Every structure is written in C-alpha cells, then in structure tokens.
Amino acid sequence: MNMRRMLFIVIPLLFVLNNAASFFIFQSGRTVQQSYNMMLDRVLLYKQIDGKTRENLRAINGYIMDRSDSSMEKYRNESEELTQLQTSLSAQNAIPSTELNVRSYRHMLDLFISQEASMMNALNSQTPLAYAVSYAEAEKTAAFIQEEAYQLIDLELSYYQPLYKKILVQTEVMNHWGVAVFILNTIVSVLLAYWISLRITRPIKELVQTARQISDGNLQVIPPQMSAHNEFRVLSEAFSQMQENLKLLISKEKEGLEKDRLVKELELEVLQNQINPHFLFNSLNVLSKLALIEGAEKTSDLTVSMSNLLRYNLRKLDRPVPLRDEVEHAQEYFIIQQARFRERIRFVTEIEEAGLEVLVPVLTLQPILENVFVHAMEGMEEGAVIKLSISCKADETWVAISDNGVGMSEEVRKSLLDVDSERPGGQEIQGKGQSTGLGTRNVFKRLQLFYNKKDMINIHSEPGKGTTVLIRIPAAGKEDGHVSPTDRR
C-alpha cells in the first residue's frame, strides 16, 4: 500500500472515530439539558402561578380598600398575567406520574379565576359585603394552589432523579470513551506521522547522498532502489537516467575534444608546412626596401601594408583587441584593395575617438569589408564608396559599414543574420568571386559568443541601392586604457 492510499484510509478513519465519540458525548449532554430545561420550565411555571394568585388577591384587596382607578388597573394587569400563565400551563405536557395532579392543578386555577370574577361582580352590586364570601373562597383556593404546586415540584424532582442518575452514568461512560479515543487517536497519529516521515525522509536522504556522490564525479554509484508503489521511485529512475545521460555526454565530449585536438594539430602542421611567417615577413621587408631603392614608392607602401595585414591575420583568434586595432587593420586592407581597384573605389571614415577603446574579437571588420569587395563592388566600374562609421551611444558603440553596391535580396539578408543555421565551413552564400575564410556569418557568430548577447547585428539592404551592416557593441567591453598594437603582438 502506497503512502497516498494509507493517508486516504487512516486519516478519515481517525476523523470519523473522533467525531463519533464527540457526537455521542454531545448528544448525551443535550438530552440531559433538554430534560433539565423541561423540568425547570414546569417547576418555574408552578411557582409563578402560585405567586401570581397571591398577587391577584393583594390587588383585589387594594381595590376593596380605596376603590381607585389605579388599583383597578393594577388588578387587571395581574389578572391578564395570570390568564397567560394559565394558557402556558395548558400547553405543557405532564409526566405520567403527575398527570392527575396537573389536571387537578389546572381545575383549581380555573376555579380561582372564576372566583375572582364573581368577587369583582359582587363589588359592583348594591348589596354591601356581598363579595366577602367569594373573597374567602378565593383565599382557600389560592392556598390549595400553593400546596398543589409544592407537591407537583416534589413529584417532578422524584421522577427525574433516577433518569438523571442514569444519564450521568452514561455521560461518564462516554467521557471515558472520549478520553480513550483521544489517547488512541494521539498514539495512532504520532505513529502515523513517524511512519510517514520515515517514508519521506529516508528516500530523500538516500537520494541526496547519491546526488552528492554524482556531484563529486562518482557516476558509478547505484541509486537507491524503491518499491513499485513508492512515490519516490520516479526520482530514483530519474537519477539513473541522469547518470546514463551524463556518461553519454562525457563520452561524446571526450570524443569531440579528441577530434578538435587532432584537427588543430593537423591545421598547425599544414600551416607550418605551407608557410614560415618569419621567412615571409623578412622577404616582404626585403622587397619593400628594394622597391624603395628603385624608386617604386607605391610598391614599397603596398608591400608594407601586405606585411602588416599578414602579421595581423596570424594573431590568435581567441584574444580580443581594441576596436582601434581593427580600424587600423581595415585601413591597411583597403590600401591593398585600392591598389587593385584604383580610382574605382573610395573609402570614407567617420570615427569618434571615444568609441575605439571597446574590445572586439580579432578579424571582425576585415571579413565584412572583404565581403563588400567580393559581392558588392566587383562589377562597379566607377563611383564605388565604402563608408566606415563609429559613433558612441549611451551604453553602446555603433559600428556601421555601408556601401553603394548592388545590395542583396531579403533571402540573403536573413541567411546572413541566421548565424545558428548549419553551413559547412561557415561560408557565405556564394555569389561571384571567392568567399572569405572566416565568413561574415562566422564574424556575427563570434560577436554573439564573445559578448554573450544576441540581436547585436542588423543589416539594411535594397537591391541596386547598397547595403549597411550595423554592429552594436556593448560599452561594457571598453578597456581602462589604450594598449598599443605593438604591445599586443
């Protein structure tokens, strides 16, 4: 039996037992109270009738003495009250042992009231002292009423005395039963509470101990075994499933790390086999000096820019740099591209110096500029303009790269912004020309990962009217001071 079913059975049973004992005790007390009230009502009625008959005699005597209206009014009030008591007596149910006495008592009361009426008629007659006989008879009847009232009270008390004793004995028994039920309920409740607490706390303690061992890295611990009817069996099964998931996740993570390590080793080996950076830099410097000696200053400047561009591209991609370095790198890149496009293209900058200290991932601007040259400016014969704007807002730095090229369709724009979709190698949607190695979408993804924030990039473009890429960099990425590019290399 599970804990829920046990609670549904035991708690209502205890409730019913406790309420039954309380009900029997209450009903016994109510019976005693009703009997006591009935007896008191009759006893008090007998006493009131006795007293009221004597009050009536005194009121008549007062009227006989002064014959005033106030005395007459007092008599009438007393007579009305006695009549009301007579009506109440007629409505009472007598007990079997006093039925004849009650009937006699009622007749005497009726006789007393009629004698009063005869006496009042005699007082109003012309015959002096005609009322005296009726007054004497009324006094005798009042005395009989008093004696009969005392006798009825004695009979009432004698009748109810054994009944009260019996009820008191029953009440005492019910009180004992009530105490026994209370003690039994208390004991059962304590035992039930202890049993329920064990059913709850013991599995929880076992699960907590299992969770601690799992958190310490022991994935081989066996979760506590629960019965099929135990409510905590679901948690135990969840722990087992969690262990299996963790083991599977760790296994996949190890496989992924091993793959990444092999890929990085292979990439490093390929790069080392393809190029020797120091040899290449020295060669470019020799070419630059040679071009300068021969008077080819533009060729020398282009070689220097190419050397700086290559040196910057060989930085570690996992280290952020100030936006100032990215702007300088973008200018070097434009110098190289302008040597190719010459007067067909113009590079415009609008830069606020205060915005150049924010940190950004390496190679943030160049892939976007390269995408502009490859896809937007390739087919323009003249008048091509690329604009780089950097402005400071309240809590952000806005970097905007705009062009007046061919623009892009809405499908391409949404594809570039959807950085979470899977595309092999992070490549751009292919157009004419070749794609950048990192890719614009990869730049957007790196920015989101770097700042842990989405909705940083917005692209506004219309076919034939150009494109604007807006990057909103949080001001929290600002450095305390400027670090020169040389110190960072």
C-alpha positions as CSV (number, residue, x, y, z in Angstrom):
1,M,0.0,0.0,0.0
2,N,1.5,3.3,-1.0
3,M,1.6,6.4,1.2
4,R,-1.3,8.2,-0.5
5,R,-3.7,5.3,-0.1
6,M,-2.6,4.9,3.5
7,L,-3.3,8.6,4.2
8,F,-6.7,8.4,2.5
9,I,-7.7,5.5,4.8
10,V,-6.2,6.2,8.1
11,I,-6.8,10.0,8.4
12,P,-10.6,9.8,7.6
13,L,-10.9,6.8,9.9
14,L,-9.3,8.7,12.8
15,F,-11.5,11.7,11.9
16,V,-14.7,9.5,12.0
17,L,-13.8,7.9,15.3
18,N,-13.0,11.2,17.0
19,N,-16.2,12.8,15.6
20,A,-18.3,9.8,16.7
21,A,-17.1,10.0,20.3
22,S,-17.6,13.8,20.3
23,F,-21.1,13.4,18.8
24,F,-22.2,10.8,21.4
25,I,-20.9,12.9,24.3
26,F,-22.6,16.0,22.8
27,Q,-25.9,14.1,22.3
28,S,-25.9,12.8,25.9
29,G,-25.3,16.2,27.2
30,R,-28.0,17.6,25.0
31,T,-30.5,15.0,26.3
32,V,-29.7,15.9,29.9
33,Q,-30.0,19.6,29.1
34,Q,-33.4,19.2,27.3
35,S,-34.8,17.1,30.2
36,Y,-33.5,19.6,32.7
37,N,-34.9,22.5,30.8
38,M,-38.4,20.9,30.6
39,M,-38.4,20.2,34.3
40,L,-37.3,23.7,35.1
41,D,-39.9,25.2,32.8
42,R,-42.7,23.3,34.6
43,V,-41.3,24.0,38.1
44,L,-40.9,27.7,37.4
45,L,-44.4,27.7,35.9
46,Y,-45.9,26.2,39.1
47,K,-44.0,28.7,41.2
48,Q,-45.1,31.7,39.0
49,I,-48.8,30.6,39.1
50,D,-48.6,30.3,42.9
51,G,-47.1,33.7,43.3
52,K,-49.4,35.3,40.8
53,T,-52.5,34.1,42.6
54,R,-51.4,35.8,45.8
55,E,-50.5,38.9,43.8
56,N,-54.1,38.9,42.4
57,L,-55.5,38.6,45.9
58,R,-53.4,41.6,47.1
59,A,-54.5,43.6,44.1
60,I,-58.2,42.9,44.8
61,N,-57.7,43.7,48.5
62,G,-56.2,47.1,47.4
63,Y,-59.1,47.8,45.2
64,I,-61.5,47.0,48.0
65,M,-59.8,49.4,50.3
66,D,-59.6,52.5,48.1
67,R,-61.8,51.8,45.1
68,S,-59.4,53.9,42.9
69,D,-58.8,53.6,39.2
70,S,-55.1,52.9,39.7
71,S,-56.0,49.9,41.9
72,M,-58.4,48.6,39.3
73,E,-55.8,49.0,36.6
74,K,-53.2,47.0,38.7
75,Y,-55.7,44.2,39.3
76,R,-56.5,44.0,35.6
77,N,-52.8,43.7,34.8
78,E,-52.3,41.0,37.4
79,S,-55.4,39.1,36.1
80,E,-54.1,39.2,32.5
81,E,-50.7,37.8,33.5
82,L,-52.4,35.0,35.5
83,T,-54.5,34.2,32.4
84,Q,-51.3,34.0,30.3
85,L,-49.8,31.6,32.8
86,Q,-53.0,29.5,32.7
87,T,-52.5,29.2,28.9
88,S,-48.9,28.2,29.3
89,L,-49.9,25.5,31.8
90,S,-52.5,24.1,29.3
91,A,-49.7,23.8,26.7
92,Q,-47.4,21.8,29.0
93,N,-47.1,18.0,28.6
94,A,-47.2,16.4,32.1
95,I,-45.1,13.4,33.0
96,P,-47.1,10.2,33.7
97,S,-46.7,10.3,37.5
98,T,-48.1,13.8,37.8
99,E,-50.8,13.7,35.1
100,L,-53.7,13.7,37.7
101,N,-52.1,16.3,39.9
102,V,-51.6,18.6,36.9
103,R,-55.2,18.2,35.9
104,S,-56.4,19.0,39.4
105,Y,-54.0,22.0,39.5
106,R,-55.5,23.3,36.3
107,H,-59.1,22.9,37.7
108,M,-58.1,24.8,40.8
109,L,-56.6,27.6,38.7
110,D,-59.7,27.8,36.6
111,L,-61.8,27.9,39.9
112,F,-59.6,30.7,41.3
113,I,-60.1,32.8,38.2
114,S,-63.9,32.3,38.2
115,Q,-64.0,33.2,41.9
116,E,-62.1,36.4,41.2
117,A,-64.7,37.3,38.5
118,S,-67.6,36.6,40.9
119,M,-65.9,38.7,43.6
120,M,-65.5,41.7,41.2
121,N,-69.2,41.4,40.2
122,A,-70.2,41.4,43.8
123,L,-68.1,44.6,44.4
124,N,-70.1,46.3,41.7
125,S,-73.5,45.2,43.1
126,Q,-75.8,47.2,45.5
127,T,-75.5,44.6,48.3
128,P,-72.9,45.5,50.9
129,L,-70.3,42.9,51.8
130,A,-71.6,40.6,49.0
131,Y,-68.1,40.0,47.9
132,A,-66.9,38.6,51.3
133,V,-67.9,35.0,50.6
134,S,-66.2,35.0,47.2
135,Y,-63.1,36.5,48.7
136,A,-62.9,33.8,51.4
137,E,-63.3,31.1,48.8
138,A,-60.6,32.6,46.6
139,E,-58.2,32.6,49.6
140,K,-58.9,28.9,50.2
141,T,-58.4,28.1,46.5
142,A,-55.1,30.1,46.5
143,A,-53.9,28.1,49.5
144,F,-54.8,24.8,47.7
145,I,-52.9,26.0,44.6
146,Q,-49.8,26.7,46.7
147,E,-49.9,23.3,48.3
148,E,-50.5,21.6,45.0
149,A,-47.6,23.5,43.4
150,Y,-45.2,22.2,46.1
151,Q,-46.5,18.7,45.6
152,L,-46.0,18.9,41.8
153,I,-42.5,20.2,42.3
154,D,-41.7,17.2,44.6
155,L,-43.1,14.8,42.1
156,E,-41.2,16.3,39.2
157,L,-37.9,16.0,41.2
158,S,-38.7,12.5,42.3
159,Y,-39.5,11.4,38.7
160,Y,-36.3,12.9,37.1
161,Q,-33.9,11.9,39.8
162,P,-33.3,8.2,38.6
163,L,-33.3,9.4,35.0
164,Y,-30.6,12.0,35.8
165,K,-28.5,9.4,37.5
166,K,-28.8,7.1,34.5
167,I,-27.9,9.9,32.1
168,L,-25.0,10.9,34.3
169,V,-23.7,7.3,34.3
170,Q,-23.9,7.2,30.5
171,T,-22.3,10.6,30.3
172,E,-19.4,9.4,32.5
173,V,-19.0,6.3,30.3
174,M,-19.0,8.4,27.2
175,N,-16.4,10.7,28.7
176,H,-14.2,7.7,29.4
177,W,-14.7,6.5,25.8
178,G,-13.9,10.0,24.6
179,V,-10.6,10.1,26.6
180,A,-9.8,6.6,25.3
181,V,-10.5,7.6,21.7
182,F,-8.4,10.8,22.2
183,I,-5.5,8.9,23.6
184,L,-5.8,6.3,20.8
185,N,-6.0,9.0,18.1
186,T,-3.0,10.7,19.6
187,I,-0.9,7.5,19.6
188,V,-2.0,6.5,16.2
189,S,-1.4,10.0,14.9
190,V,2.1,10.0,16.3
191,L,2.9,6.6,14.9
192,L,1.5,7.6,11.6
193,A,3.4,10.8,11.5
194,Y,6.6,8.9,12.4
195,W,5.9,6.3,9.7
196,I,5.2,9.0,7.1
197,S,8.3,11.0,8.0
198,L,10.4,7.8,7.5
199,R,8.7,7.1,4.2
200,I,9.6,10.7,3.1
201,T,12.9,11.5,4.7
202,R,14.6,8.1,4.2
203,P,14.4,8.1,0.4
204,I,15.3,11.8,0.3
205,K,18.4,11.2,2.4
206,E,19.4,8.3,0.1
207,L,18.8,10.4,-3.0
208,V,20.7,13.4,-1.5
209,Q,23.6,11.1,-0.7
210,T,23.5,9.7,-4.3
211,A,23.4,13.3,-5.7
212,R,26.4,14.3,-3.7
213,Q,28.4,11.3,-4.9
214,I,27.4,12.1,-8.5
215,S,28.4,15.8,-8.0
216,D,31.8,14.5,-6.7
217,G,32.3,12.7,-10.0
218,N,31.3,9.2,-9.0
219,L,29.0,8.2,-11.9
220,Q,29.1,4.5,-10.9
221,V,27.1,4.9,-7.7
222,I,23.9,2.9,-7.7
223,P,20.7,5.0,-7.0
224,P,18.5,3.7,-4.1
225,Q,16.1,1.0,-5.1
226,M,12.4,1.9,-4.5
227,S,9.4,-0.4,-4.5
228,A,6.9,-0.2,-7.3
229,H,4.3,1.6,-5.1
230,N,6.8,4.1,-3.7
231,E,6.2,7.7,-4.9
232,F,10.0,8.4,-4.9
233,R,10.6,5.6,-7.5
234,V,10.2,8.2,-10.2
235,L,13.0,10.3,-8.7
236,S,15.2,7.2,-8.4
237,E,14.6,6.3,-12.0
238,A,15.3,9.9,-13.0
239,F,18.7,9.7,-11.1
240,S,19.5,6.6,-13.1
241,Q,18.6,8.2,-16.3
242,M,20.6,11.3,-15.4
243,Q,23.6,9.1,-14.7
244,E,23.3,7.4,-18.1
245,N,22.9,10.8,-19.8
246,L,26.0,12.2,-18.0
247,K,28.0,9.2,-19.0
248,L,26.9,9.5,-22.6
249,L,27.5,13.3,-22.6
250,I,31.0,12.9,-21.1
251,S,31.8,10.2,-23.7
252,K,30.7,12.5,-26.5
253,E,32.6,15.4,-25.0
254,K,35.8,13.4,-24.9
255,E,35.3,12.3,-28.5
256,G,34.7,15.9,-29.5
257,L,37.7,17.2,-27.6
258,E,39.9,14.5,-29.2
259,K,38.6,15.4,-32.6
260,D,39.3,19.1,-32.0
261,R,42.8,18.3,-30.8
262,L,43.5,16.2,-33.9
263,V,42.1,18.9,-36.2
264,K,44.1,21.6,-34.5
265,E,47.3,19.5,-34.7
266,L,46.6,18.9,-38.4
267,E,45.9,22.6,-39.1
268,L,49.1,23.6,-37.3
269,E,51.1,21.0,-39.2
270,V,49.6,22.2,-42.5
271,L,50.3,25.9,-41.7
272,Q,53.8,25.1,-40.7
273,N,54.4,23.2,-43.8
274,Q,52.8,25.8,-46.0
275,I,54.4,29.0,-44.7
276,N,57.2,30.1,-42.5
277,P,56.0,33.5,-41.1
278,H,59.4,34.9,-40.2
279,F,60.8,34.0,-43.6
280,L,57.8,35.6,-45.3
281,F,58.0,38.8,-43.2
282,N,61.7,39.1,-44.0
283,S,61.1,38.5,-47.7
284,L,58.4,41.2,-47.8
285,N,60.7,43.6,-46.0
286,V,63.5,42.9,-48.5
287,L,61.0,43.5,-51.4
288,S,59.8,46.8,-49.7
289,K,63.4,48.1,-49.3
290,L,64.3,47.0,-52.9
291,A,61.2,48.8,-54.3
292,L,62.1,51.9,-52.3
293,I,65.7,51.9,-53.6
294,E,64.5,51.5,-57.1
295,G,62.0,54.4,-56.6
296,A,58.8,52.4,-56.6
297,E,57.3,54.1,-53.5
298,K,53.8,52.8,-54.1
299,T,55.1,49.3,-54.5
300,S,57.0,49.7,-51.2
301,D,54.0,51.0,-49.4
302,L,51.8,48.2,-50.7
303,T,54.4,45.6,-49.6
304,V,54.5,47.1,-46.1
305,S,50.7,47.1,-45.9
306,M,50.7,43.5,-47.1
307,S,53.2,42.6,-44.4
308,N,51.2,44.3,-41.7
309,L,48.0,42.6,-42.9
310,L,49.6,39.2,-42.9
311,R,51.1,39.8,-39.4
312,Y,47.7,40.8,-38.1
313,N,45.9,37.8,-39.6
314,L,48.3,35.4,-37.9
315,R,47.2,36.6,-34.5
316,K,45.5,34.2,-32.1
317,L,41.7,34.4,-32.8
318,D,40.8,33.8,-29.2
319,R,42.3,37.1,-27.9
320,P,40.2,40.3,-28.1
321,V,41.7,43.5,-29.4
322,P,40.7,47.2,-29.1
323,L,38.4,48.4,-31.9
324,R,41.3,50.9,-32.8
325,D,43.4,47.9,-34.0
326,E,40.6,46.6,-36.1
327,V,40.2,50.1,-37.8
328,E,43.9,50.3,-38.5
329,H,43.9,46.8,-39.9
330,A,40.8,47.7,-42.1
331,Q,42.7,50.7,-43.4
332,E,45.7,48.5,-44.3
333,Y,43.4,46.1,-46.1
334,F,41.8,48.9,-48.0
335,I,45.2,50.2,-49.2
336,I,45.8,46.8,-50.7
337,Q,42.4,46.6,-52.4
338,Q,42.7,50.2,-53.7
339,A,45.9,49.1,-55.5
340,R,43.7,46.7,-57.3
341,F,40.6,48.9,-57.9
342,R,42.5,52.3,-58.1
343,E,40.1,55.2,-58.7
344,R,37.0,53.0,-59.0
345,I,36.6,52.8,-55.2
346,R,36.7,55.3,-52.3
347,F,37.0,54.6,-48.6
348,V,35.3,57.1,-46.2
349,T,35.6,57.0,-42.4
350,E,33.6,58.9,-39.7
351,I,35.1,57.8,-36.4
352,E,34.6,59.1,-32.8
353,E,37.8,58.5,-30.9
354,A,35.9,57.7,-27.7
355,G,34.5,54.6,-29.3
356,L,37.8,53.0,-30.3
357,E,38.6,51.5,-26.9
358,V,35.9,48.8,-26.8
359,L,37.2,45.2,-27.1
360,V,36.2,43.1,-30.1
361,P,37.3,39.7,-31.4
362,V,40.2,39.7,-33.8
363,L,39.3,40.0,-37.5
364,T,35.9,41.5,-37.0
365,L,35.9,44.2,-39.7
366,Q,38.1,42.7,-42.5
367,P,35.8,39.8,-43.4
368,I,32.9,42.2,-43.7
369,L,34.9,44.5,-45.9
370,E,36.2,41.6,-47.9
371,N,32.6,40.5,-48.4
372,V,31.8,44.0,-49.7
373,F,34.6,43.9,-52.3
374,V,33.7,40.4,-53.4
375,H,29.9,40.6,-53.7
376,A,29.0,44.3,-53.8
377,M,31.8,46.2,-55.7
378,E,33.2,43.7,-58.1
379,G,31.1,44.7,-61.0
380,M,31.2,48.5,-60.5
381,E,33.3,50.4,-63.0
382,E,33.4,53.7,-61.0
383,G,31.8,55.6,-58.1
384,A,32.1,52.8,-55.6
385,V,32.1,54.1,-52.0
386,I,32.6,52.2,-48.8
387,K,32.0,54.0,-45.5
388,L,33.1,53.0,-42.0
389,S,31.3,54.9,-39.2
390,I,31.9,54.6,-35.5
391,S,29.7,56.5,-33.0
392,C,29.2,56.4,-29.3
393,K,25.7,56.0,-27.8
394,A,24.6,55.9,-24.2
395,D,25.6,52.4,-23.4
396,E,26.8,51.1,-26.8
397,T,29.3,51.8,-29.6
398,W,27.8,51.6,-33.1
399,V,30.0,50.3,-36.0
400,A,28.4,50.8,-39.4
401,I,29.9,49.5,-42.7
402,S,27.9,50.7,-45.7
403,D,28.4,50.6,-49.4
404,N,26.5,51.8,-52.6
405,G,26.9,48.5,-54.3
406,V,24.4,46.0,-55.8
407,G,22.7,45.2,-52.5
408,M,21.2,41.9,-51.6
409,S,17.9,40.1,-51.6
410,E,15.8,39.6,-48.5
411,E,16.6,35.9,-48.5
412,V,20.3,36.5,-48.5
413,R,20.0,39.1,-45.7
414,K,18.0,36.8,-43.5
415,S,20.5,34.0,-44.2
416,L,23.4,36.2,-43.1
417,L,21.6,37.1,-39.8
418,D,20.7,33.5,-39.1
419,V,24.0,32.6,-37.6
420,D,22.7,29.4,-35.9
421,S,21.9,27.6,-39.1
422,E,24.3,24.9,-40.2
423,R,26.5,25.8,-43.2
424,P,29.7,23.9,-43.9
425,G,32.8,25.8,-43.0
426,G,30.9,28.9,-42.1
427,Q,31.0,30.0,-45.8
428,E,29.0,32.8,-47.3
429,I,26.1,32.3,-49.7
430,Q,28.1,32.0,-52.9
431,G,28.0,34.8,-55.5
432,K,30.6,35.8,-57.9
433,G,34.1,35.9,-56.6
434,Q,35.5,33.9,-53.8
435,S,34.3,33.8,-50.2
436,T,36.3,34.9,-47.1
437,G,37.9,32.3,-44.9
438,L,36.1,33.2,-41.8
439,G,32.9,34.4,-43.4
440,T,30.6,37.2,-42.5
441,R,28.2,34.8,-40.7
442,N,31.1,33.4,-38.6
443,V,32.0,37.0,-37.6
444,F,28.5,37.6,-36.4
445,K,28.5,34.3,-34.5
446,R,31.8,35.1,-32.8
447,L,30.5,38.5,-31.8
448,Q,27.4,36.9,-30.2
449,L,29.6,34.4,-28.4
450,F,32.1,37.0,-27.3
451,Y,29.5,39.4,-25.8
452,N,27.0,36.6,-24.9
453,K,24.3,38.8,-26.5
454,K,22.1,38.4,-29.5
455,D,20.5,41.0,-31.7
456,M,23.8,42.8,-32.0
457,I,23.8,42.9,-35.8
458,N,21.4,44.4,-38.2
459,I,21.6,44.5,-42.0
460,H,19.7,47.0,-44.1
461,S,19.9,46.4,-47.9
462,E,18.0,47.0,-51.0
463,P,18.9,45.5,-54.4
464,G,20.7,48.2,-56.5
465,K,20.9,50.7,-53.6
466,G,23.6,49.3,-51.4
467,T,24.0,47.6,-48.0
468,T,24.6,48.8,-44.4
469,V,25.9,46.4,-41.7
470,L,25.3,47.8,-38.2
471,I,27.1,46.3,-35.2
472,R,26.0,47.5,-31.7
473,I,28.9,46.8,-29.3
474,P,28.1,47.0,-25.5
475,A,30.0,49.7,-23.7
476,A,30.9,47.1,-21.0
477,G,33.6,45.9,-23.4
478,K,35.6,49.1,-23.0
479,E,39.2,48.8,-21.7
480,D,40.6,51.0,-18.9
481,G,43.3,52.4,-21.2
482,H,44.6,52.1,-24.7
483,V,47.2,49.3,-25.4
484,S,49.2,49.8,-28.5
485,P,49.1,47.2,-31.2
486,T,52.8,46.6,-30.8
487,D,52.5,45.6,-27.2
488,R,49.7,43.2,-28.1
489,R,51.7,41.3,-30.8
